[in-house]
Amino acid sequence: MMNCILHDILTPNIVRKNTLEEDVRNIPETYRYDVILTNLPFGGKEGKQVQQNYPIKSNATELLALQYVIKKLRKEGRCRIVVSEGVLFRGDAFAKVKKRAVRKL
């Protein structure tokens, strides 16, 4: 909000919601982006209902958010992401998501 005020945006269109609840399996091209810059939410947990929206199931918010970013990029899109050490070095679902991210990004 403060950033909006500093940039003279006095009536911003801010929607409070859990972005991870969005189903990323079928995102239309019109809702994809050329560039995404983000810092993943580390250490959070999501329930099975949210996990159903993602190809690789995990309760770790950083893995769900990384999958979200991958799916929201256009084919030639670019992104810069701050990831946790777990995303880089852990196995199981972390390794699967990292493999997809490296192929896509």
Backbone as a chain_set.jsonl record, in Angstrom:
{"seq": "MMNCILHDILTPNIVRKNTLEEDVRNIPETYRYDVILTNLPFGGKEGKQVQQNYPIKSNATELLALQYVIKKLRKEGRCRIVVSEGVLFRGDAFAKVKKRAVRKL", "coords": {"N": [[0.832, -1.188, 0.0], [1.946, 1.214, 0.819], [3.864, 1.629, -1.177], [2.192, 2.064, -3.367], [0.991, 4.488, -2.625], [3.249, 6.149, -2.606], [3.716, 6.259, -5.305], [1.63, 7.699, -6.302], [-0.718, 6.241, -6.69], [-3.696, 6.147, -5.759], [-6.073, 4.736, -5.553], [-5.733, 1.742, -5.608], [-6.062, -1.486, -7.208], [-6.243, -3.903, -5.347], [-6.24, -7.237, -4.515], [-6.988, -9.44, -2.019], [-5.963, -12.615, -1.569], [-5.293, -16.154, -1.605], [-2.886, -16.94, -3.651], [-1.885, -19.414, -4.347], [-4.067, -21.06, -4.458], [-5.04, -21.048, -7.002], [-5.752, -22.909, -9.918], [-3.235, -24.307, -11.679], [-2.98, -25.952, -13.85], [-4.287, -25.491, -16.271], [-3.807, -22.83, -17.557], [-4.747, -20.071, -19.42], [-3.153, -18.585, -22.302], [-3.403, -15.811, -22.334], [-3.265, -15.112, -19.69], [-0.667, -15.322, -18.943], [2.805, -14.375, -18.422], [5.561, -12.328, -19.601], [7.774, -11.688, -18.05], [8.729, -12.519, -14.771], [9.387, -11.644, -11.492], [10.28, -12.682, -8.33], [10.108, -13.59, -4.843], [10.058, -16.548, -3.338], [7.554, -17.947, -1.117], [8.754, -19.103, 1.814], [8.767, -21.987, 3.925], [6.049, -22.284, 4.542], [2.939, -24.149, 4.722], [0.597, -26.029, 2.828], [-2.696, -27.37, 2.415], [-4.257, -30.474, 1.263], [-6.29, -29.797, -0.552], [-5.418, -27.463, -1.891], [-3.068, -28.486, -2.984], [-4.03, -30.149, -4.989], [-4.222, -28.604, -7.226], [-1.86, -28.642, -8.607], [0.726, -30.156, -10.638], [2.826, -31.628, -9.398], [2.565, -32.853, -6.286], [2.812, -31.356, -3.098], [3.168, -30.197, 0.235], [4.668, -28.023, 0.777], [5.018, -24.591, 0.544], [6.923, -23.21, -0.994], [7.517, -24.948, -3.098], [5.062, -25.24, -4.391], [4.655, -22.598, -5.15], [6.823, -22.218, -6.899], [6.122, -23.96, -8.968], [3.831, -22.624, -9.762], [4.91, -20.223, -10.79], [6.377, -21.243, -12.978], [4.294, -22.2, -14.594], [2.93, -19.813, -15.116], [4.511, -18.366, -16.819], [5.099, -17.174, -20.112], [5.859, -18.892, -23.218], [8.427, -18.048, -24.149], [9.156, -16.688, -21.909], [10.811, -15.077, -19.074], [12.33, -15.417, -15.84], [13.265, -14.43, -12.516], [14.105, -15.759, -9.507], [14.115, -16.029, -5.99], [15.133, -18.749, -4.266], [14.769, -21.357, -1.795], [17.26, -23.21, 0.011], [16.464, -25.842, 0.18], [14.98, -26.288, -2.159], [16.99, -26.438, -3.996], [18.674, -28.573, -3.149], [17.361, -30.759, -1.889], [15.702, -33.988, -2.102], [13.072, -36.03, -3.45], [9.886, -34.583, -3.976], [10.93, -32.009, -4.199], [13.187, -32.326, -5.853], [11.938, -33.149, -8.232], [10.402, -30.885, -8.947], [12.45, -29.013, -9.235], [13.797, -30.103, -11.434], [11.87, -29.765, -13.466], [11.746, -26.981, -13.453], [14.329, -26.255, -14.281], [14.355, -27.294, -16.874], [12.268, -25.785, -18.039], [12.935, -23.133, -17.471]], "CA": [[0.0, 0.0, 0.0], [2.822, 2.387, 0.894], [4.454, 1.815, -2.503], [1.148, 2.669, -4.205], [0.859, 5.887, -2.22], [4.446, 6.852, -3.065], [3.65, 6.398, -6.753], [0.379, 8.402, -6.599], [-1.811, 5.323, -7.013], [-4.496, 6.313, -4.556], [-7.138, 3.731, -5.512], [-5.19, 0.531, -6.247], [-6.93, -2.657, -7.297], [-5.54, -4.938, -4.591], [-7.114, -8.355, -4.17], [-6.387, -10.308, -0.999], [-6.342, -14.005, -1.771], [-4.193, -17.097, -1.615], [-2.546, -17.185, -5.046], [-1.632, -20.84, -4.549], [-5.334, -21.751, -4.675], [-5.35, -21.031, -8.43], [-5.427, -24.156, -10.618], [-2.223, -23.96, -12.674], [-2.888, -26.966, -14.899], [-4.864, -25.007, -17.532], [-3.777, -21.363, -17.57], [-4.777, -19.558, -20.792], [-1.993, -17.773, -22.69], [-3.653, -14.402, -21.997], [-2.97, -14.914, -18.272], [0.757, -15.628, -18.732], [3.637, -13.177, -18.413], [6.89, -12.385, -20.209], [8.792, -11.572, -16.998], [8.261, -12.655, -13.393], [10.401, -11.483, -10.451], [9.607, -13.02, -7.079], [10.759, -14.252, -3.722], [9.103, -17.594, -2.97], [7.183, -18.017, 0.309], [9.451, -20.224, 2.434], [8.368, -22.547, 5.21], [4.618, -22.438, 4.732], [2.338, -25.451, 4.398], [-0.74, -25.984, 2.236], [-3.453, -28.611, 2.536], [-4.473, -31.305, 0.073], [-7.166, -29.121, -1.507], [-4.57, -26.594, -2.704], [-2.112, -29.335, -3.696], [-4.69, -30.745, -6.154], [-4.096, -27.672, -8.344], [-0.491, -28.681, -9.111], [1.139, -31.464, -11.146], [3.632, -32.309, -8.381], [1.933, -32.57, -4.989], [3.674, -31.083, -1.958], [2.545, -29.206, 1.109], [5.62, -26.915, 0.907], [4.59, -23.443, -0.259], [7.935, -22.809, -1.971], [7.399, -25.814, -4.278], [3.831, -24.879, -5.092], [4.873, -21.28, -5.755], [7.725, -22.393, -8.027], [5.308, -24.527, -10.045], [2.952, -21.536, -10.188], [5.703, -19.326, -11.634], [6.673, -21.956, -14.217], [3.076, -22.253, -15.401], [2.473, -18.465, -15.456], [5.4, -17.782, -17.816], [4.879, -17.465, -21.537], [6.834, -19.838, -23.754], [9.749, -17.422, -24.168], [9.249, -15.835, -20.726], [11.987, -15.14, -18.21], [12.044, -15.117, -14.436], [14.326, -14.433, -11.511], [13.441, -16.217, -8.302], [14.896, -16.384, -4.807], [14.663, -20.055, -3.812], [15.375, -21.864, -0.572], [18.273, -24.253, -0.152], [15.747, -27.098, -0.014], [14.612, -26.429, -3.568], [18.194, -26.781, -4.747], [19.433, -29.739, -2.729], [16.581, -31.884, -1.361], [15.201, -34.962, -3.069], [11.628, -36.242, -3.578], [9.143, -33.588, -4.75], [11.817, -30.873, -4.454], [14.005, -32.671, -7.027], [11.064, -33.178, -9.416], [10.063, -29.51, -9.325], [13.688, -28.384, -9.707], [14.049, -30.62, -12.78], [10.937, -29.073, -14.371], [12.132, -25.568, -13.513], [15.534, -26.131, -15.079], [13.966, -27.525, -18.268], [11.421, -24.698, -18.514], [13.57, -21.84, -17.324]], "C": [[0.874, 1.249, 0.0], [3.455, 2.676, -0.466], [3.449, 2.457, -3.452], [0.998, 4.151, -3.888], [2.038, 6.704, -2.725], [4.446, 7.087, -4.572], [2.317, 7.011, -7.222], [-0.725, 7.488, -7.128], [-2.703, 5.285, -5.777], [-5.66, 5.334, -4.447], [-6.653, 2.456, -6.219], [-6.218, -0.598, -6.263], [-6.18, -3.83, -6.651], [-6.545, -5.991, -4.16], [-6.375, -9.227, -3.165], [-6.899, -11.725, -1.21], [-5.09, -14.871, -1.674], [-3.929, -17.465, -3.075], [-2.37, -18.662, -5.331], [-2.912, -21.649, -4.73], [-5.726, -21.794, -6.148], [-4.913, -22.353, -9.071], [-4.474, -23.822, -11.756], [-2.148, -24.938, -13.844], [-3.399, -26.48, -16.249], [-4.94, -23.483, -17.553], [-3.761, -20.886, -19.016], [-3.57, -18.652, -21.064], [-2.181, -16.303, -22.305], [-3.372, -14.088, -20.535], [-1.528, -15.274, -17.926], [1.576, -14.357, -18.936], [4.983, -13.42, -19.081], [7.993, -12.4, -19.159], [8.124, -11.707, -15.632], [9.476, -12.53, -12.471], [9.728, -11.765, -9.124], [10.55, -13.627, -6.052], [9.742, -15.274, -3.226], [8.767, -17.558, -1.481], [7.771, -19.276, 0.95], [8.761, -20.686, 3.709], [6.885, -22.712, 5.452], [4.141, -23.827, 4.329], [0.95, -25.224, 3.834], [-1.372, -27.359, 2.338], [-3.651, -29.308, 1.198], [-5.351, -30.619, -0.976], [-6.363, -28.204, -2.431], [-3.61, -27.425, -3.547], [-2.71, -29.949, -4.958], [-4.574, -29.87, -7.401], [-2.756, -27.761, -9.063], [-0.105, -30.074, -9.582], [1.939, -32.277, -10.131], [3.106, -31.892, -7.017], [3.003, -32.381, -3.914], [2.935, -30.111, -1.059], [3.446, -27.98, 1.296], [5.235, -25.763, -0.03], [5.631, -23.047, -1.299], [7.872, -23.675, -3.229], [6.149, -25.504, -5.074], [4.014, -23.545, -5.814], [5.81, -21.373, -6.96], [6.977, -22.99, -9.219], [4.369, -23.464, -10.623], [3.688, -20.609, -11.159], [5.991, -19.978, -12.981], [5.462, -21.935, -15.145], [2.598, -20.873, -15.857], [3.375, -17.775, -16.48], [4.946, -18.125, -19.229], [6.014, -18.343, -22.027], [8.255, -19.274, -23.749], [9.97, -16.513, -22.952], [10.516, -16.062, -19.922], [11.568, -14.876, -16.772], [13.324, -15.12, -13.623], [13.634, -14.717, -10.19], [14.458, -16.451, -7.198], [14.314, -17.695, -4.298], [15.386, -20.462, -2.539], [16.411, -22.935, -0.906], [17.619, -25.607, -0.419], [15.374, -27.342, -1.46], [15.82, -26.884, -4.38], [18.764, -28.151, -4.411], [18.644, -30.92, -2.173], [16.099, -32.791, -2.47], [13.694, -34.919, -3.157], [10.958, -35.185, -4.445], [10.021, -32.378, -5.093], [12.638, -31.123, -5.721], [13.17, -32.663, -8.302], [10.733, -31.767, -9.895], [11.298, -28.799, -9.863], [13.984, -28.827, -11.138], [13.143, -29.931, -13.804], [11.334, -27.62, -14.541], [13.358, -25.385, -14.404], [15.22, -26.335, -16.559], [13.19, -26.331, -18.838], [12.161, -23.369, -18.523], [14.937, -21.875, -17.942]], "O": [[0.599, 2.215, -0.712], [3.569, 3.835, -0.864], [3.821, 3.309, -4.259], [0.889, 4.974, -4.797], [1.861, 7.82, -3.214], [5.101, 8.008, -5.06], [1.928, 6.862, -8.38], [-1.564, 7.914, -7.921], [-2.485, 4.489, -4.864], [-6.183, 5.123, -3.353], [-7.122, 2.137, -7.311], [-7.123, -0.646, -5.431], [-5.563, -4.642, -7.341], [-7.559, -5.69, -3.53], [-5.268, -9.695, -3.432], [-8.087, -12.008, -1.056], [-3.969, -14.363, -1.664], [-4.691, -18.233, -3.664], [-2.671, -19.122, -6.433], [-2.848, -22.815, -5.12], [-6.66, -22.511, -6.509], [-3.822, -22.851, -8.791], [-4.856, -23.129, -12.699], [-1.325, -24.759, -14.742], [-2.984, -27.008, -17.281], [-6.032, -22.917, -17.565], [-2.86, -21.25, -19.771], [-3.037, -18.03, -20.146], [-1.207, -15.624, -21.983], [-3.253, -12.918, -20.17], [-1.202, -15.503, -16.762], [1.11, -13.392, -19.541], [5.483, -14.544, -19.126], [9.026, -13.043, -19.345], [7.091, -11.092, -15.369], [10.473, -13.23, -12.652], [8.705, -11.155, -8.813], [11.638, -14.106, -6.374], [8.674, -14.898, -2.743], [9.609, -17.177, -0.668], [7.331, -20.388, 0.658], [8.238, -19.877, 4.474], [6.497, -23.241, 6.493], [4.861, -24.58, 3.673], [0.215, -24.349, 4.291], [-0.682, -28.379, 2.347], [-3.264, -28.798, 0.147], [-5.166, -30.844, -2.172], [-6.612, -28.176, -3.636], [-3.365, -27.095, -4.708], [-1.979, -30.242, -5.903], [-4.802, -30.345, -8.513], [-2.53, -27.035, -10.031], [-0.547, -31.069, -9.007], [1.747, -33.488, -10.018], [3.191, -30.723, -6.639], [3.968, -33.142, -3.834], [2.157, -29.288, -1.541], [3.028, -27.0, 1.912], [5.14, -25.944, -1.243], [5.266, -22.591, -2.383], [8.149, -23.182, -4.323], [6.178, -25.506, -6.305], [3.578, -23.384, -6.954], [5.603, -20.669, -7.948], [7.183, -22.565, -10.356], [4.146, -23.417, -11.833], [3.161, -20.255, -12.213], [5.861, -19.33, -14.02], [5.596, -21.682, -16.342], [1.925, -20.77, -16.883], [3.031, -16.696, -16.964], [4.47, -19.228, -19.495], [7.015, -18.519, -21.333], [9.192, -19.979, -23.372], [10.865, -15.668, -22.962], [11.197, -17.079, -20.058], [10.574, -14.196, -16.519], [14.324, -15.732, -13.997], [12.701, -14.016, -9.798], [15.532, -17.002, -7.437], [13.139, -17.755, -3.938], [16.477, -19.974, -2.245], [16.408, -23.489, -2.005], [18.162, -26.425, -1.163], [15.441, -28.474, -1.939], [15.677, -27.634, -5.346], [19.288, -28.829, -5.294], [19.215, -31.997, -2.001], [16.09, -32.409, -3.64], [13.096, -33.862, -2.956], [11.426, -34.919, -5.552], [9.869, -31.788, -6.163], [12.77, -30.235, -6.563], [13.644, -32.217, -9.346], [10.776, -31.483, -11.092], [11.206, -28.06, -10.843], [14.383, -28.009, -11.967], [13.598, -29.556, -14.885], [11.269, -27.08, -15.645], [13.408, -24.447, -15.2], [15.761, -25.626, -17.409], [13.422, -25.917, -19.974], [12.032, -22.58, -19.458], [15.649, -20.871, -17.924]]}, "num_chains": 1, "name": "protein.A"}
